[in-house]
Amino acid sequence: MTVFILVSEAFTGGWIWRDVAAGLRGSGAEVHPVTLTGMGDRRHLAGPDTDLETHVQDLVQLIDHLDPVPAEPAAPDVVLVGHGYGIHPVLGAADRRPGRVTRIVHLDAGMPQDGDAALALVPDRTVRELLADGTHETGTTAEGAAGAAAEDGLIPPPPAGEWQRWGSTAGVPADALARLARLAAPQPKGTLTRPLRLSGALSEVPTTGVLCTANGSSIAMVEGLVGMGDPRLQVLTDPRVTFFELGTGHWPMLSTPGELAEVLRRAAAGEGHRISPSVSEQPTHLRPFLIDLPERHRERTGRVDLYLPDADGPRPAVVFVHGGPVSAEVRPTPRDWPGFVGYGSYVASLGAVGVTLDHRLHDLSDYGRAAEDVAEAVELVRADPRVDGERVALWFFSAGGLLSADWLATPPAWLRCVAATYPVLAPLPNWPLTDSRFRPAATVRKAGRLPVVLTRVELERPEIAATVDEFLTAAEDCEAAVEIVDVPQGHHGFETIDHTEEAREAVARAARAVLGHLEG
């Protein structure tokens, strides 16, 4: 027999699994939807010391008290399902009882490691800043209430209508959202701030990731991250690791409970998509650039490389800004990837100075530091006597697109053009950047007539395409000067994937547009 232990997101309890639990029981499984200490009907048991360890012990005790199944000689297969915050106590409990757990399911949840606090993955910026800074002087009523509550050891749930701060509510019916708001309980502060402690005993326990695409996750995105070579993610190519996708937001137990129950049954049986080791052995970003170019000398200063044209006098410059996050351990670093070497060489062959750099976007929390790196690189380039510092373009790629927000918000006179290729132009719903400054889809409204050259790929990942649509809607509303270059049948990262005439023409057209704005 299979026993499912279901542990939900912050502010919620076992009640949220009602329909999923019914579906699993209907298939013959034993199901335990858990209400952790301090949550739901047991909120009166929460004390000032209720923290992550309290919730870990809740699950350990449940595992220890599972009744053996009559007439079955073997212990039941225990599948622990952690949704959002719930993955932290799930991992903590499984680490204490690895021999009792046959699979761990990460339901739209991260991959916390030993020493990580749940707070690091909280998408609600207000809560994250309140607890991280230890300060509660806030400007809005909601933030003030949250700050006061944090001092009392409890974080209030989001106000009705603001549950998207904890993940996309796409697909959730109105009555289910109302029920979520009505039954939600305050979250004990210590559950988010106490670090998770893991001994390494989980290394042999099979895992499944269930990714909710409307919340910004997908198998394609995971494969892309694995392909980047981050050593921390190579474990995802283990054949014991499987994946499923659900085309819904962060709350699938409310939006698609029947589909979720079926996915959990299949996960328990070891089914699902497996990531091939070849993803990291033959990464697409290290394949050749789609335009064959002669090797060109480059000058390296710190984190910045210059590709100089065969021309006299100061020349305009194009600064290429890579995406991420890219682990600090990844080699080669982005400026040595064939795509960026290709772009730098290409614009130099057309008479401009090509500039590539390695910024330090190693984690989603690093956007501020990466923005500083880009600004420093730009000043270094503008100060070079071989560069016309009054004629500069910035060209952003992938998740580096969010770094364009500052430049769109307050474009300096010397910035003649901003370009973006298969960009992320608004934080994805599950990224801890909601309502931050890194939202080009908002700052484009302040860009005036600054030219923007946007390259779209036809086969873009839906979660990224949605941010481009948001950006273009805002750009149309404010009549921003956006030129669109489309790549038919193009993929994210097409320059080293799609060696087609259409793709080569798209690169050439985008480069001509950018350089055209640098003339005169």
C-alpha positions as CSV (number, residue, x, y, z in Angstrom):
1,M,0.0,0.0,0.0
2,T,1.1,3.6,-0.7
3,V,0.7,6.2,2.1
4,F,0.7,9.8,1.1
5,I,1.6,12.5,3.6
6,L,0.6,15.9,2.2
7,V,2.2,19.1,3.6
8,S,1.1,22.4,2.2
9,E,2.3,25.9,1.7
10,A,2.6,28.6,4.4
11,F,-0.6,29.8,6.1
12,T,-2.5,26.6,5.2
13,G,-3.4,23.2,6.7
14,G,-4.7,19.8,5.8
15,W,-8.0,21.2,4.7
16,I,-6.5,22.5,1.4
17,W,-5.9,18.9,0.2
18,R,-9.6,17.9,0.5
19,D,-10.3,17.1,-3.2
20,V,-6.8,15.7,-3.8
21,A,-7.1,13.4,-0.8
22,A,-10.4,12.1,-1.9
23,G,-9.0,11.2,-5.3
24,L,-6.0,9.4,-3.8
25,R,-8.2,7.5,-1.4
26,G,-10.4,6.5,-4.3
27,S,-7.5,4.7,-5.8
28,G,-6.9,2.7,-2.7
29,A,-4.1,4.8,-1.1
30,E,-3.9,5.9,2.6
31,V,-3.7,9.7,2.8
32,H,-2.7,12.0,5.6
33,P,-3.3,15.7,4.8
34,V,-1.3,17.4,7.6
35,T,-2.1,20.4,9.6
36,L,1.2,21.4,11.2
37,T,1.5,22.9,14.7
38,G,0.2,26.5,14.8
39,M,-1.8,26.2,11.6
40,G,-5.5,25.7,11.0
41,D,-7.6,24.2,13.8
42,R,-4.5,23.8,16.0
43,R,-3.4,27.4,15.9
44,H,-3.9,27.6,19.7
45,L,-1.0,25.2,20.1
46,A,1.5,27.6,18.5
47,G,3.8,29.2,21.0
48,P,6.7,31.7,20.7
49,D,9.1,28.8,20.1
50,T,7.1,27.2,17.2
51,D,9.6,27.0,14.3
52,L,10.7,24.7,11.5
53,E,12.0,22.1,13.9
54,T,8.5,21.9,15.4
55,H,7.0,21.1,12.0
56,V,9.8,18.6,11.3
57,Q,8.9,16.8,14.5
58,D,5.2,16.9,13.6
59,L,6.0,14.8,10.5
60,V,8.5,12.5,12.2
61,Q,5.9,11.6,14.8
62,L,3.3,10.9,12.1
63,I,5.7,8.7,10.2
64,D,6.6,6.8,13.4
65,H,2.9,6.2,14.2
66,L,1.8,4.9,10.8
67,D,-0.1,1.7,11.5
68,P,1.2,-1.4,9.7
69,V,-1.1,-2.7,7.0
70,P,-2.8,-6.0,8.0
71,A,-1.9,-9.0,5.9
72,E,0.9,-7.1,4.2
73,P,4.4,-8.3,5.3
74,A,6.2,-5.1,4.1
75,A,5.9,-1.7,5.5
76,P,3.8,0.7,3.4
77,D,5.4,2.9,0.8
78,V,5.5,6.4,2.3
79,V,5.4,9.3,-0.1
80,L,6.0,12.7,1.4
81,V,4.6,15.6,-0.6
82,G,5.8,19.1,0.1
83,H,4.1,22.1,-1.4
84,G,6.0,25.5,-1.3
85,Y,7.1,26.0,2.3
86,G,6.0,22.4,3.0
87,I,9.1,21.0,1.4
88,H,11.2,22.2,4.2
89,P,9.6,20.2,7.0
90,V,9.2,17.3,4.5
91,L,13.0,17.2,3.9
92,G,13.8,17.6,7.5
93,A,11.5,14.7,8.5
94,A,12.7,12.4,5.7
95,D,16.3,13.1,6.7
96,R,15.5,11.7,10.2
97,R,13.6,8.7,8.8
98,P,15.1,8.0,5.3
99,G,14.4,4.2,5.7
100,R,10.7,4.8,5.9
101,V,10.3,7.2,3.0
102,T,10.1,5.8,-0.6
103,R,9.8,9.1,-2.4
104,I,9.8,12.8,-1.8
105,V,7.6,15.0,-4.1
106,H,8.5,18.7,-4.5
107,L,5.2,20.2,-5.5
108,D,6.0,23.6,-7.0
109,A,8.7,23.9,-4.4
110,G,12.4,24.6,-4.4
111,M,15.4,22.5,-3.6
112,P,16.6,23.8,-0.2
113,Q,19.9,22.5,1.1
114,D,21.4,22.1,4.6
115,G,21.5,25.5,6.3
116,D,18.9,27.1,4.1
117,A,15.9,28.9,5.7
118,A,12.5,28.9,4.0
119,L,12.6,32.7,3.9
120,A,15.1,32.6,1.1
121,L,12.4,31.1,-1.2
122,V,9.5,33.2,-0.1
123,P,8.2,35.1,-3.1
124,D,6.4,37.7,-1.0
125,R,9.0,40.6,-0.9
126,T,7.2,42.3,2.0
127,V,7.5,39.3,4.3
128,R,11.0,38.6,3.1
129,E,12.3,42.1,3.9
130,L,10.5,42.3,7.2
131,L,12.1,39.1,8.5
132,A,15.5,39.5,6.8
133,D,16.0,43.1,8.0
134,G,14.5,42.7,11.4
135,T,12.8,46.1,11.0
136,H,9.1,46.7,10.9
137,E,8.8,50.4,10.0
138,T,6.6,50.2,7.0
139,G,4.6,52.5,4.8
140,T,1.4,50.7,4.0
141,T,-1.4,49.3,6.2
142,A,-0.7,45.7,5.1
143,E,3.0,46.1,5.7
144,G,2.5,47.7,9.0
145,A,0.2,44.8,10.1
146,A,2.8,42.3,8.9
147,G,5.5,44.1,10.8
148,A,3.6,44.3,14.1
149,A,2.6,40.6,13.7
150,A,6.2,39.7,13.0
151,E,7.2,41.2,16.3
152,D,4.6,38.9,18.0
153,G,6.1,35.9,16.3
154,L,3.3,35.4,13.7
155,I,3.1,36.5,10.1
156,P,-0.4,37.2,8.9
157,P,-1.6,35.6,5.7
158,P,-2.0,37.8,2.6
159,P,-5.1,39.9,2.4
160,A,-7.9,38.7,0.3
161,G,-7.1,39.3,-3.3
162,E,-3.3,39.3,-2.8
163,W,-2.6,35.6,-2.7
164,Q,-0.6,36.0,-5.9
165,R,2.2,37.3,-3.7
166,W,2.8,33.7,-2.7
167,G,2.5,32.3,-6.2
168,S,0.3,32.5,-9.2
169,T,-3.4,31.9,-8.5
170,A,-4.1,31.0,-12.2
171,G,-6.9,28.5,-12.5
172,V,-8.2,28.7,-9.0
173,P,-12.0,29.3,-8.9
174,A,-13.3,32.3,-7.1
175,D,-15.0,30.2,-4.4
176,A,-11.8,28.3,-3.7
177,L,-9.8,31.5,-3.4
178,A,-12.4,32.8,-0.9
179,R,-12.1,29.6,1.1
180,L,-8.3,29.9,1.0
181,A,-8.5,33.5,2.4
182,R,-11.1,32.5,5.0
183,L,-9.3,29.4,6.4
184,A,-5.7,30.7,6.2
185,A,-3.8,31.0,9.5
186,P,-0.9,33.1,10.6
187,Q,2.5,31.5,10.0
188,P,4.9,31.2,12.9
189,K,7.9,33.4,12.2
190,G,10.4,30.7,13.3
191,T,9.2,28.3,10.6
192,L,10.5,30.7,7.9
193,T,13.7,31.8,9.7
194,R,15.1,28.7,11.3
195,P,17.6,27.0,8.9
196,L,16.9,23.5,7.6
197,R,19.3,20.9,8.9
198,L,20.1,17.9,6.7
199,S,22.6,15.1,7.4
200,G,22.9,13.8,3.9
201,A,20.8,10.8,4.6
202,L,18.4,11.7,1.8
203,S,20.8,11.1,-1.0
204,E,19.4,7.6,-1.7
205,V,15.7,8.6,-1.5
206,P,14.0,9.0,-5.0
207,T,12.4,12.4,-5.7
208,T,9.9,13.9,-8.1
209,G,9.4,17.5,-9.1
210,V,5.9,18.7,-10.0
211,L,6.3,22.0,-11.8
212,C,3.4,24.4,-12.2
213,T,4.0,26.2,-15.5
214,A,1.8,29.2,-14.9
215,N,3.9,29.9,-11.8
216,G,7.1,30.1,-13.8
217,S,8.5,26.6,-13.8
218,S,8.8,24.1,-16.6
219,I,10.8,21.0,-17.5
220,A,12.5,22.9,-20.3
221,M,13.6,25.6,-17.8
222,V,15.1,22.9,-15.5
223,E,16.9,21.2,-18.4
224,G,18.3,24.6,-19.4
225,L,19.6,25.2,-15.9
226,V,21.1,21.8,-15.7
227,G,22.7,22.3,-19.1
228,M,24.5,25.4,-17.8
229,G,26.7,23.1,-15.8
230,D,25.8,24.1,-12.3
231,P,27.3,21.3,-10.2
232,R,24.6,21.6,-7.6
233,L,22.0,20.6,-10.2
234,Q,23.7,17.6,-11.7
235,V,21.8,15.4,-9.2
236,L,18.7,16.1,-11.3
237,T,20.1,13.8,-14.0
238,D,19.9,10.8,-11.6
239,P,17.4,8.2,-13.0
240,R,15.7,8.2,-9.6
241,V,14.6,11.8,-10.2
242,T,11.5,12.4,-12.2
243,F,9.4,15.4,-13.3
244,F,5.9,16.3,-14.2
245,E,4.3,19.5,-15.4
246,L,0.9,20.9,-14.5
247,G,-0.5,23.7,-16.7
248,T,-1.7,25.8,-13.8
249,G,-0.6,28.2,-11.0
250,H,0.9,27.6,-7.6
251,W,-2.2,26.1,-6.1
252,P,-3.0,22.9,-8.1
253,M,-4.8,21.3,-5.2
254,L,-7.4,24.0,-5.7
255,S,-7.2,24.5,-9.5
256,T,-6.7,21.0,-10.8
257,P,-7.1,18.6,-7.9
258,G,-8.0,15.6,-10.1
259,E,-5.0,16.0,-12.3
260,L,-2.7,16.5,-9.3
261,A,-4.0,13.3,-7.7
262,E,-3.2,11.4,-10.9
263,V,0.3,12.9,-11.0
264,L,1.0,12.0,-7.4
265,R,-0.1,8.4,-8.1
266,R,2.2,8.2,-11.1
267,A,5.0,9.8,-9.1
268,A,4.6,7.2,-6.4
269,A,5.0,4.5,-9.1
270,G,8.3,6.0,-10.3
271,E,6.9,7.5,-13.5
272,G,7.7,10.9,-15.0
273,H,10.1,12.7,-17.2
274,R,13.8,12.0,-16.6
275,I,16.5,14.5,-17.5
276,S,19.2,12.8,-19.6
277,P,22.8,13.3,-18.5
278,S,23.5,14.4,-22.1
279,V,21.8,17.7,-21.2
280,S,24.9,18.6,-19.2
281,E,27.4,16.6,-21.3
282,Q,26.5,18.4,-24.5
283,P,25.1,21.8,-23.4
284,T,23.5,23.8,-26.1
285,H,25.1,27.1,-24.9
286,L,28.5,25.7,-25.8
287,R,27.7,24.9,-29.3
288,P,29.0,27.0,-32.2
289,F,27.6,30.5,-33.0
290,L,25.2,30.4,-36.0
291,I,27.3,32.9,-38.0
292,D,30.8,31.7,-39.1
293,L,33.2,34.4,-38.1
294,P,37.0,34.7,-38.2
295,E,38.6,34.6,-34.8
296,R,39.0,38.2,-33.5
297,H,41.4,39.4,-30.8
298,R,39.8,40.6,-27.6
299,E,41.2,42.7,-24.7
300,R,40.3,41.6,-21.2
301,T,40.1,44.0,-18.2
302,G,38.7,42.4,-15.1
303,R,35.3,41.1,-15.9
304,V,35.1,43.0,-19.2
305,D,36.2,42.0,-22.7
306,L,36.5,44.4,-25.7
307,Y,36.3,43.3,-29.3
308,L,37.8,46.2,-31.3
309,P,36.8,47.0,-34.9
310,D,39.3,47.6,-37.7
311,A,38.7,51.3,-37.7
312,D,40.4,54.5,-36.5
313,G,39.0,57.0,-34.0
314,P,36.5,56.5,-31.2
315,R,33.7,54.1,-32.2
316,P,30.3,53.4,-30.7
317,A,29.9,50.4,-28.4
318,V,27.4,47.6,-27.8
319,V,27.5,46.0,-24.4
320,F,26.1,42.5,-24.3
321,V,24.6,41.4,-20.9
322,H,24.1,37.7,-20.3
323,G,21.3,36.1,-18.4
324,G,21.2,33.8,-15.4
325,P,21.4,32.9,-12.7
326,V,24.7,31.3,-13.6
327,S,26.5,29.5,-10.7
328,A,29.9,31.0,-9.8
329,E,31.4,27.6,-10.3
330,V,30.4,27.3,-14.0
331,R,33.2,27.1,-16.5
332,P,33.6,28.6,-19.0
333,T,32.0,31.8,-17.8
334,P,29.4,33.5,-20.0
335,R,31.7,35.9,-21.8
336,D,33.6,32.8,-23.1
337,W,30.5,31.1,-24.4
338,P,30.4,30.8,-28.2
339,G,27.2,32.9,-28.4
340,F,28.7,36.0,-26.7
341,V,32.1,35.6,-28.3
342,G,30.1,35.5,-31.6
343,Y,28.1,38.6,-30.9
344,G,31.1,40.6,-29.7
345,S,33.1,39.6,-32.9
346,Y,30.1,40.2,-35.1
347,V,29.4,43.8,-34.1
348,A,33.2,44.5,-34.2
349,S,33.2,43.2,-37.8
350,L,30.5,45.8,-38.5
351,G,32.5,48.7,-37.1
352,A,31.4,49.0,-33.4
353,V,33.2,48.0,-30.3
354,G,31.7,44.7,-29.0
355,V,31.7,44.4,-25.2
356,T,31.0,41.3,-23.1
357,L,31.2,40.9,-19.4
358,D,30.7,38.5,-16.5
359,H,28.3,39.9,-14.0
360,R,27.6,38.2,-10.7
361,L,24.0,37.1,-11.1
362,H,24.7,33.7,-9.4
363,D,21.3,33.6,-7.6
364,L,17.9,35.2,-7.9
365,S,18.8,37.4,-4.9
366,D,21.8,38.8,-6.9
367,Y,20.1,41.2,-9.3
368,G,21.1,44.2,-7.3
369,R,24.8,43.2,-7.4
370,A,24.6,42.2,-11.1
371,A,23.1,45.7,-11.9
372,E,26.1,47.3,-10.2
373,D,28.5,45.1,-12.2
374,V,26.8,46.2,-15.5
375,A,26.9,49.8,-14.5
376,E,30.6,49.6,-13.6
377,A,31.3,47.8,-16.9
378,V,29.5,50.5,-18.9
379,E,31.5,53.3,-17.2
380,L,34.8,51.4,-17.9
381,V,33.8,51.1,-21.6
382,R,32.7,54.8,-21.9
383,A,36.0,55.9,-20.4
384,D,38.1,54.0,-23.0
385,P,39.5,56.5,-25.5
386,R,38.7,54.1,-28.4
387,V,35.0,54.3,-27.5
388,D,32.7,57.1,-28.3
389,G,31.1,57.4,-24.9
390,E,28.2,59.3,-26.2
391,R,27.1,56.4,-28.5
392,V,26.4,53.2,-26.5
393,A,23.8,50.5,-26.7
394,L,23.0,47.9,-24.1
395,W,21.8,44.4,-25.3
396,F,20.3,42.1,-22.8
397,F,19.6,38.3,-23.1
398,S,17.3,35.9,-21.3
399,A,16.8,36.6,-17.6
400,G,19.4,39.4,-18.0
401,G,16.5,41.2,-19.5
402,L,15.3,42.3,-16.0
403,L,18.6,44.3,-15.7
404,S,17.3,46.6,-18.5
405,A,14.7,48.0,-16.1
406,D,16.9,50.7,-14.5
407,W,18.1,51.9,-17.9
408,L,14.6,52.1,-19.3
409,A,13.4,54.0,-16.2
410,T,16.0,56.7,-16.4
411,P,17.8,56.5,-19.8
412,P,21.0,58.7,-19.9
413,A,21.6,60.8,-23.0
414,W,24.5,58.6,-24.2
415,L,22.3,55.5,-24.2
416,R,21.1,55.4,-27.8
417,C,19.4,52.0,-27.8
418,V,18.3,49.1,-25.6
419,A,18.1,45.6,-27.2
420,A,16.7,42.4,-25.7
421,T,16.8,38.9,-27.1
422,Y,14.5,36.1,-25.9
423,P,14.3,38.2,-22.7
424,V,12.5,37.8,-19.4
425,L,10.9,41.2,-19.0
426,A,9.0,40.7,-15.7
427,P,9.9,38.5,-12.7
428,L,8.3,35.1,-13.0
429,P,5.6,34.5,-10.4
430,N,7.7,32.2,-8.2
431,W,10.7,34.5,-8.2
432,P,11.4,36.5,-5.0
433,L,11.4,39.7,-7.0
434,T,7.7,40.6,-7.1
435,D,7.1,44.3,-7.1
436,S,10.9,45.0,-7.3
437,R,12.6,47.5,-9.4
438,F,13.6,44.9,-11.9
439,R,10.5,45.0,-14.0
440,P,11.0,46.3,-17.5
441,A,7.4,45.7,-18.3
442,A,6.7,48.6,-15.9
443,T,9.7,50.9,-16.4
444,V,9.2,50.9,-20.2
445,R,6.5,53.5,-19.5
446,K,9.3,55.9,-18.4
447,A,11.6,55.2,-21.4
448,G,10.3,58.0,-23.6
449,R,11.4,57.6,-27.2
450,L,14.5,55.4,-26.3
451,P,14.6,52.8,-29.2
452,V,14.1,49.2,-28.1
453,V,15.0,46.3,-30.4
454,L,13.2,43.2,-29.2
455,T,14.1,39.8,-30.6
456,R,11.3,37.1,-30.0
457,V,11.6,33.4,-30.7
458,E,8.5,31.5,-31.9
459,L,9.1,28.5,-29.7
460,E,9.7,30.5,-26.5
461,R,8.9,29.0,-23.2
462,P,5.3,30.0,-22.3
463,E,6.3,31.4,-18.9
464,I,8.8,33.8,-20.5
465,A,6.6,34.6,-23.5
466,A,4.0,35.9,-21.0
467,T,6.5,38.5,-19.7
468,V,7.2,39.7,-23.2
469,D,3.5,40.1,-23.9
470,E,3.2,42.1,-20.7
471,F,6.0,44.3,-21.8
472,L,4.6,44.9,-25.3
473,T,1.2,45.7,-23.9
474,A,2.8,48.4,-21.7
475,A,4.9,49.6,-24.6
476,E,1.9,50.0,-26.9
477,D,0.0,51.9,-24.2
478,C,2.8,54.4,-23.8
479,E,3.8,54.4,-27.5
480,A,7.3,53.3,-26.8
481,A,9.7,53.0,-29.7
482,V,9.9,49.2,-30.0
483,E,11.1,47.3,-33.0
484,I,10.3,43.6,-33.0
485,V,12.5,41.0,-34.7
486,D,10.9,37.6,-34.9
487,V,12.7,34.3,-35.3
488,P,10.5,31.7,-37.0
489,Q,10.7,28.3,-35.3
490,G,13.4,29.8,-33.0
491,H,14.2,28.5,-29.5
492,H,15.4,30.2,-26.4
493,G,19.1,30.5,-27.0
494,F,18.6,30.0,-30.7
495,E,22.1,31.4,-31.7
496,T,23.7,28.1,-30.8
497,I,20.7,25.8,-31.5
498,D,18.9,26.9,-34.7
499,H,21.5,27.3,-37.5
500,T,18.9,28.3,-40.0
501,E,18.9,31.1,-42.6
502,E,15.9,32.7,-40.7
503,A,17.8,32.7,-37.5
504,R,21.0,34.2,-39.1
505,E,18.9,36.9,-40.7
506,A,17.2,37.7,-37.4
507,V,20.7,38.3,-35.7
508,A,21.8,40.4,-38.7
509,R,18.6,42.4,-38.7
510,A,18.7,43.1,-34.9
511,A,22.4,44.1,-35.2
512,R,21.6,46.4,-38.1
513,A,18.8,48.0,-36.1
514,V,21.0,48.5,-33.0
515,L,24.0,49.9,-35.0
516,G,21.6,52.1,-36.9
517,H,20.6,53.9,-33.7
518,L,24.3,54.4,-32.9
519,E,25.0,56.4,-36.1
520,G,25.6,60.1,-35.9
